[in-house]
Amino acid sequence: MKRRVIVALVYAVLAMICGVFYREFTKAMGFTGITALGKLHVHLFLLGMVVFLLFALFDAKFGLQKHKLYIPFMVIYNAGVGIMCIMLIVRGIYDVIGGQAPDGAISGVAGIGHILVAVGIVLFFVMLLLSLRKNDKSSGDKE
C-alpha cells in the first residue's frame, strides 16, 4: 500500500509543478487565452493522485498487488497517463507561443495515451472483480 501512496504523492507533486508552470509560463508570455496547459494540472491530480489513492485502499482490502495483472496495469496505465500529459504540455506550449502545431501528430500520440489509459482502467477493474470473486468464495458470501 505504501508504494501506491508514494505513486499518488509523485503525481500530486507533478500536478502542482505543472500548475505553477502553467501560471508562470502564460504570465511570462503575456498569454490570456485558453490552453491545454490548464488541463494538465487536473489530469495529473485525477488520473494520477486520486486513482492511486483509491488503488491503495482497494489494495489494502483485497491485496491487488499480488494479482498477476498488477504489473501490466502499472506499466500500461502509467505509460498512458505519461503520454497524455506530455502531449498536453506540447499542445499547450504551441497554444501559448502561437506556433503552427503538428495537430495530427499530437492528436495521434495523445490518442495512443488515451487508449493505454483505457486499457489500464480495464485491467484495474478486471483485477478488482477477480479479487472480489476470490474474496467472496473464501468468505462464503453469495452477494
C-alpha positions in Angstrom: 0.0 0.0 0.0 2.9 2.3 0.8 4.1 2.2 -2.8 0.7 3.2 -4.2 0.6 6.2 -1.8 4.1 7.2 -2.9 3.0 7.0 -6.6 0.0 9.2 -5.7 2.3 11.7 -3.9 4.5 11.8 -7.0 1.5 12.5 -9.2 0.4 15.2 -6.7 3.8 16.9 -6.8 3.9 16.8 -10.6 0.4 18.3 -10.7 1.4 21.2 -8.5 4.6 21.7 -10.6 2.6 21.7 -13.8 0.1 24.1 -12.3 2.9 26.6 -11.4 4.4 26.1 -14.8 1.1 26.9 -16.5 0.6 30.0 -14.4 4.1 31.4 -14.8 4.7 30.4 -18.4 1.4 32.0 -19.6 2.1 35.1 -17.5 5.7 35.4 -18.9 4.4 35.1 -22.4 1.5 37.5 -21.9 -1.0 34.8 -22.9 -4.5 35.2 -21.6 -6.4 32.6 -23.7 -7.3 29.0 -23.1 -4.5 26.5 -23.4 -4.1 22.8 -22.9 -1.6 23.5 -20.1 -4.6 24.5 -17.9 -6.0 20.9 -18.2 -2.7 19.2 -17.3 -2.9 20.1 -13.6 -6.3 18.5 -13.2 -5.4 15.4 -15.3 -2.4 14.7 -13.1 -4.4 15.1 -9.9 -7.4 12.9 -11.0 -5.7 10.3 -13.2 -2.7 10.1 -11.0 -3.1 11.1 -7.4 -6.8 10.2 -6.9 -6.6 6.9 -8.9 -3.6 5.7 -6.9 -5.1 6.7 -3.6 -8.2 4.7 -4.5 -6.0 1.8 -5.7 -4.1 1.9 -2.3 -7.4 1.5 -0.5 -8.5 -1.4 -2.7 -5.1 -3.0 -2.4 -5.2 -2.8 1.4 -8.6 -4.7 1.3 -8.0 -7.2 -1.5 -4.2 -7.4 -2.0 -4.3 -6.3 -5.6 -0.6 -6.0 -5.8 -0.4 -9.8 -5.6 -2.5 -10.2 -8.7 -0.9 -11.3 -11.9 -2.3 -8.2 -13.7 -0.8 -5.8 -11.3 2.5 -5.2 -13.2 0.8 -4.9 -16.6 -1.7 -2.4 -15.0 1.0 -0.3 -13.5 3.1 -0.2 -16.7 0.3 0.4 -19.1 -1.7 2.9 -17.0 1.3 5.0 -16.0 2.6 5.0 -19.6 -0.8 6.2 -20.9 -1.0 8.9 -18.3 2.5 10.0 -19.1 2.0 10.1 -22.8 -1.3 12.0 -22.4 0.4 14.6 -20.1 3.4 15.1 -22.4 1.1 15.7 -25.3 -0.9 18.2 -23.2 2.4 20.0 -22.5 3.4 20.0 -26.2 0.0 21.2 -27.3 -0.2 23.8 -24.5 3.2 25.3 -25.3 2.2 25.6 -29.0 -1.0 27.3 -27.9 0.9 29.8 -25.8 3.7 30.6 -28.3 1.4 30.7 -31.2 3.3 28.3 -33.4 2.0 26.0 -36.0 1.3 22.8 -34.1 1.6 19.5 -35.8 -2.0 18.7 -34.8 -2.3 15.3 -36.4 0.9 14.0 -34.8 -0.1 15.4 -31.4 -3.6 14.1 -31.6 -2.3 10.7 -32.8 0.2 10.3 -29.9 -2.3 11.6 -27.4 -4.8 9.1 -28.7 -2.3 6.3 -28.0 -2.0 7.6 -24.5 -5.8 7.6 -24.1 -6.0 4.0 -25.4 -3.3 2.9 -22.9 -5.2 4.6 -20.0 -8.4 2.9 -21.1 -6.7 -0.5 -21.2 -5.2 0.3 -17.8 -8.6 1.1 -16.4 -10.0 -2.2 -17.8 -7.1 -4.1 -16.2 -7.8 -2.4 -12.9 -11.5 -3.5 -13.0 -10.6 -7.0 -14.0 -8.2 -7.2 -11.1 -10.7 -5.8 -8.8 -13.6 -8.1 -9.9 -11.4 -11.2 -9.8 -10.2 -10.3 -6.4 -13.8 -9.7 -5.2 -14.8 -13.1 -6.6 -11.9 -14.8 -4.9 -12.8 -12.9 -1.6 -16.5 -13.9 -1.9 -15.6 -17.6 -2.5 -13.3 -17.6 0.5 -15.8 -15.9 2.8 -18.8 -17.8 1.5 -20.7 -14.6 0.6 -23.1 -15.0 -2.3 -23.6 -11.3 -2.9 
